[in-house]
Amino acid sequence: MKKRILTALVNHETNTFSRIPTDLDAFRARRYFEGDDIFPAFRGTNTEIAAFIDAAERYDWELVPTIAVQATPSGPVTADAYNHIARRLLAGFSDGPFDGVLLALHGAMVSDVNEDGEGYLLELIRNQVGPHIPVAATLDLHANVTVNMARHADILVSYKTYPHVDMYDVGMETAVLLQRTLNGEIRPSILLGKCEMMDGADHGRTPGGPMRQLLQMARNFEAEPGILSVSVNGGFPWADTLETGPSTLVVVDGERPSAHEIVQTMTGEIWNRRHELSIDLKTVSEVVTAIKEYPEDADPLVIAEFSDNPGGGGYGDATRLLKAVLDAGAEGLAFSLIVDPEAARIMKQAGIGAEITIDLGGRIDPAFGGPISVSGTVMALCDGDLVHEGPMHRGVAVNLGTSALLRSGGVDIVVTSRKVQVYDLQHFRFLGIEPTSYRVLLVKSAHHFRAAYEPIAGKVVTVDAGGLTSRNYQELTYRRVRRPVFPLDID
């Protein structure tokens, strides 16, 4: 008989310092599917769910979908939203029995119900299926992995790339381990290692720095007998929780004393390399100088506003950097994006070609740069629908709400009603503009932009203009994170 596998996607990276609660509407605005609507939405995409679908066909599973939800990073998930999602997922077990559970999770979700969003969800699932049904899940590279996650899952495998371009691959790797478990080939269990850090492994960047070497160490350890998977998690430091921080996960077959040594070695290496960084964050004034000096005939200068990254819970409406480039009279520059639904509505009402002066951005927390008065021409309007061309989330559709392109002097500004980290060229192209035609591109992103933008860039610069995802953690008030901890208290 076919093996019956229950599956779900529950994904949210929670910035506990955000003023914006993550309610059910936030999930519906980004990604919300139930039951039979799930597979058509994800089949053929670069996602874990797509891998699960393909694995089910390869292994002749009956894959039973429950719920697939994702919200853009923001504040804690409300109790109503969390309970709704958990109920929908758990209701799927009424169609049991099941031979296994296969989940796509994030690992840094905080809710008003429980600060360990995924750990508590896995506990609820374990209570449903009992101790002998294997539970497997994928995690984001920036998961704050908890004891409860490791206790209630049998298999946890994290992304190995940042930008995250291996979602499908990790989904398939996890599915293969589940199939081997169902066949009786392996008896997986999880070892978790952590240290007194809330930020580390260079915050997970994989093109260079310590994370690259840590991941190579992990691959080498996976060659040892009985070591099924070794994951390195950079953690998500903008979450004020007890277990925030980097970690090592080892999935081991049965009892292997070497697995404990691997955890200790990997965790020790993360600690020993805590001061190493591979990113060089510039100031706003340094970036303005770089724009002025950048040659006209070069491939685009790509500038990433690390400190207002919507992909880390930033509001996407901080204005310090935009104001600086406008004041400098920059030419040949495109900026994506400023989240301001009111400004987008005004521009839609004014229409294409209208000359307007509007207050733009800075509405959620003026501490990061309040609204700025901008005069310009409405160049384009749309409803915000786009399909990512990749590499990240290739084939996945998203809606940014009413969106507009405002040209102010030599600067084209993408204004949207909903936020998204700018990691795809479609985040310019959906408004009919070609990013490769500009001398300078400014994007609200930390690292994900590199997958699509480094291939077209002449040079890449990252900037800390002050925002909710700045690495200056001392400006935030941590109350729940364990103390003392690096880098708040100890070095």
N, C-alpha and C positions, 0 to 999 in steps of 0.2 A: 504493500500500500504506500501511497505517496506520504512523505513526511509533511506535516502541517506546521507552518512557521508563521507566527504573528509578527507583524512589522509596523513600525511607526517612525516618524521624524518629529522630534521636538527640539527646537533650536532657539536659544536666546543667550546672548552674552550680555550680562547685566552690569551696568555701571551704577553702583549704588549711590553715587554722588549726583546723579542726574535728577533734575526737577520733574522729568516727564515720566509718569508711571506707565508701565507696559500693560495695557488692558487688552481685552479680546479684539477690539477694533484695530489695535496695532498689529496683531497677528493677521487679521483679515486684510489689512492694507498691504502687507508684504507677501505672505504666502500662507494660505489656509485651504486645505483640501481634506475631505473625508471619504472613506470607503472606496468605492469604485472610481471616483474622480482622481485618485492619487496616481495610478500608474500611467494614464495618458499624459499627465502633466510633467512627469519626470523621465519617461522612457527616452533613451537616446541622449540624455544630458550628462554633463560631467558632475554627477552627484552620487552620493552613496545609495540613494533609493534606486537610481538607474542600475547600479551594480547589483543590488539585491534582486531586482527584476531579472537581470541576465543570469544570476546565479540560480534562481528558481527554475529557469528554463534548462540550465545546464544539468542540475541535479534532480530535476523532476519533482520539485517541491510544489505543494499547494501554498502559495504565499498569500496570507490573509491581511489586507491593509486595514488600518484603523483610522489613524489621523496623521496628517503631515502639516506641521505648522512652523513658521519662522517669523520672528519680528526683528526689525532693525534694532541694534543695541541701544538701550535706553535704561530707564530706572527699573526698580524691582517689578516683577510680574505681580499683578494684583491677585488677591485671593480668589476673586470670581473667575479670572482668566485661568489661573493655575488649576483650580478645582474642575473647571469645565474641561480643560484638556485632559486631565487625569481621568475624569469620568469617561470621556469618549474612548480613551485608550483602554482602560480597564474593562469597559463594556464589551470589547472584542473577545475577551476570554469566555463570555457566555456561549460563544460558538465553538467551544473546545470539544475534545481535548486537543492540546498542541504538543508537538515534539520539541519545539524550540522557540526562542524569541530573538528577533534581530532588529536592533534599533539604531537610528542615526541621532546622536545627541551632540550637545556642545561641550558641557562640562563646567560652564561658568554661569549657570542660571541661578539667580537669587529670587525668591518669591516672598510675598507677605505671609505665606503659609509656613515656609521653611527656608532658611538661608541656603541650605544645600539642596537646590531644586532637583538636580538629577539623582542625587543620592537617595532622597526621599521617594522619588518616582520609582527608582529601582527597588527600593524596599517594598513599596506597594505591589509591584509586579511579582517580586519574590514571594510575597504572602499569597498571591494568587496561584502561582504555579508550583510552589513547594520547592524542596531542596534539590531535586534531581533533574529538573528540566533545565537545559543549558540556556543561559541568557547572555547574548553577545551584543556589543555596542561599539560604534565608532565615536571618537571624540575629536574635538578641535585641538590643534597644537597649543592653544592658549587656555586649555582647561585648567581650572583649579581643582585637581582631582582630590577627592575626599576618601576617608576611611570607609564611609558608608557606600560609596560607589564601588570600591574594590571588594567590599564584603558581599554585596548582593548581586554582582555580575560574575560570570565565569570567564569572559573574554572582553577585554577593553583594548582597542587599538586606536592610536591617535594619528592625525595627519603628520606627514614628514616634511612638508614644504610650506614656506611662507614667502610669497603669496601661496595660498592654498590651491594648488593646481592638481592635487592628487586625490581629490575627494572620491572619485570613482574607484581608483586603485585601492585605496584604503577600505572602501566598502567591499570590494571583491576579496581582499585579503581576510577581512573579518568573516565574510560568508564562507570562505574556504575552511577556516578554522572551525566554524560551526558545523560544517558538513563532516569534517574529520571527527568531531566529537560525536555526532550522530552515528557515524560508522563504528564507533568504539575504538578508533585508532589512538585517541588521546584522551586524557582526563585533565583538562585545563583548570588552573587556578591562578590567582593574581597576587603578586607582591607589589607593594607600594612603598616608595622611598621619598621622604621630604626632608627639608632642612630649614633653618631659621631665616628664611628669605621670603619676601613678598614680590620681589622682582628679580629676575635672573636669566641666565642663558641668553643674554643680549636681547631679552624680550622676544626671543623666538625667531629672529631673522635668520633664514637659512642660506642666502647667497654667500655669506661670509661670517666671520666671527666665531665665537665659541660654539654656537649651535651647530654649525657645520661639522665641527670635530666631534661633538657629542653624538650627533646622528651617525657618524661613521663608526664610532665606538659601539653604538647600539647594533648596527648591521654586523659588525664583527662578532659580537656576543651571540647574535641569532644563529651563527654557524655552529654553536656548541650543541651537543646532544640534549634534547629535551627542552631547549629554550625556543618557544614558539613565536614570541614577539617581544621586542623591547621598544618602548615609547618614551620619548623625552617631551615633557610639557613645559612650555615657558611660563605658564600661569597668566592670569589677568589681574594686574595690580590695582585697577580702579574698582575693585570689589572689596568692600570692608566686611570680610567674613573671617571666621576663625582659621580656616584652612587655605586662605589665599596664598598662592605662591607656586613656584616651579616644582616639578616632581619627576620621578622615574617610575614607569610601570613595566613590570615583567610578567608576561603570561608564560607559565611553566607547565610542562606535562608531568603530573604526579609530583613526587618528592625529589627535588634536585638541590642539594646543598649549595651548588655553585650559583643558583639563582639569588641567594641572599648576598653572596659576594658581589654579584653583578650590581644589585641595587645599591650596596654600600659604595662600590667604586664609582658608579655613575653619579650618585648624589654628592659624593665628595668632590667629584670633578666640577659639578655645577657650582658648589660653594667656592672652590679654589679659584674659579674664573669669574667670580661675581663682579669684579671691577672692569672687565673687558667689554668694550663697546665697538660695534662696527658701523654705527651711524653717527654722523656729524651734523648736529642740529645748528643751523645758522640763526642769527637774529633777523628781525625784519629789516633793519638798516643794511645789513650785509646782503640780503636778498635784493633789495632795491638797487644797490650798487652792481650786483651781478647782472641784473636785467639791463641796466644802462650800458654795461660793458660788453654784453653778449653780441656777437657778430650777426649781421643781417642775413648772411647767406648760409648759416649753419643749420643743421637739423634742430628741431625745437629744444629749447631749454625747458625742462620739466621741473616744476617746483611743487613739492608736496607739503601741505600745511598739516604737519604731524599732530599739532596740538588741538586741532578741532576736527578730529577724525570721526565721522558719523559711524564708522565701523567699530569704534571703541566706546560709543555712547556720547560722543561730542554732538552738540546741537546742530552743527552745520551752518550756523548763522553768525559766527564770530566775524567781526568786520575789520579788525586791526590791519591785517595784511591787505585786504582789498582797498581800504582807505589809503594805505601807504602807496600802492601802485597807481591809484587814481591821482593822488596828490603829486606824484612824481611825473605825471604826464606820459606814462608808458605807452608804447605803440606796438601793434602787432601781437597783442596779448589776449588770450581767452581764459576765463576763470570758470571752473565748474566745481562746486556749485554753491549758491547761497539759498538756504531754505527759508522761504518767506511766503506763505500762502496768501497773505493779504496783498503783498506787492504783486504776486502773480495774478491775482484776481483783478487788481486795478489795471494791469497791463492788458489783460484779456479784454476788459471792458473798453479800454482805449483803442485797441486794434493795431494791427501791423501798420507801421509807418508813422504812428503817433509820436509826437515829441512831448515828453513828460518829465516832470521832476517828482521823485518819490523818495520816501524814507525807506531804506533797505537794510534788512538784517538786524541783528542785535536785539531781538525782541524778548528772547527767553531769559537771558542773563546778561545784562549790559556790562557786567564786570569784565567780560571778555571782548568788549568793544560794542557800544550801543549802536542804535540805528544811525546810518549816515545818509545825508541828502545826496542823491545822485540824479543828474540830468542826462537824458539820452533819448535814443530812438528805439521803439519796439521793432525788432527785426524779424522775429518769428514767434509763433505760438503753437502749442500742441496740448493734447490731453495727457501726455506723460507716459504713454505706452512704449515699451521697448523690449527687445529680446537680446540678451547678452550674447556677444559673439565670441567671448572667451579670451584667454584660456579659462579663467575662473567662471564657474557657473554657466559655461557654454550651453546655449539653448534654453536657458531659464528666462521666463518672462517676468517683468516687473512693471509696476505703474507708479510714477512719481507725481501723479496728480497734475492739475493745471500748471503748465510750465511755459516760460517765456525766455526770449533772448533779448537782452538790453544792451545796446551799444552806447557807451559813454566815452567820447573821444576815441582813443585808440584801443579801448578795452571792451571786449565782448563778454557779458556776464550771463551765465546760465542761472535762472531763478526757478526753483521748483516748489511744489507744495508739500512734498514728502522728502525725507532725507535718505540718502544712500551714500556709502563710501564710493568714491570715484575710482573704480578699478577696471573700467571697460571703456573702449573708445566710443561705444554707443552713448556714453554719458555726455558726449558732445554731439554725436551724429544724429541723435533722436530729434534734435532741433534743426537739422539740415546744415550743420557746419562741419567742416573737415578739420580735425585737430592737426593734421600734418601740414596744413597751410599756414599755421601761425608760427611766429618767431618764439613765443613764450607760452607755455601752458601752465596754469596754476590749478592744482587739484586738491580737494579735501580728502586726504588719505594718509595713512602711516606707511604701509609697505605694499599693500595689495596692488596698488597702481603699477608696480614694477613689471608684473607679468605682461600687461598690454602696452605700457608706455615706454619701458626701457628700449624695446626694439625700434621705436621711432625717434628716440631722444638723441640729441647730440651731447647732452649733459643732464644729470639729475642732481637736484639740491633738495634737502629737507629743511624745514624751518619750524621753530617753536615760537609762535606768535602769542602765546598765552591762551589757554583754553582748557576745557574740561579733561582733555587727554594729554595735557602736558606731563612731562616726566618729573616735574618739580612736586613730588608727593608731599613735601612738608607744607604746602599750601592747602592741603586737604585735611579734614579732621577724621582720623581713623579712631573708631571706638571698639570695634569687634575683633580686629586682627590681633593675633597672639603677639605678645610683647615680652622681651625685646625681639626685634626683627630687623633684618637688613632690607632697605637702607635707612629706615626711620631712626633706628637706635644704635646699631652696631655695624662695624665694617669687617 
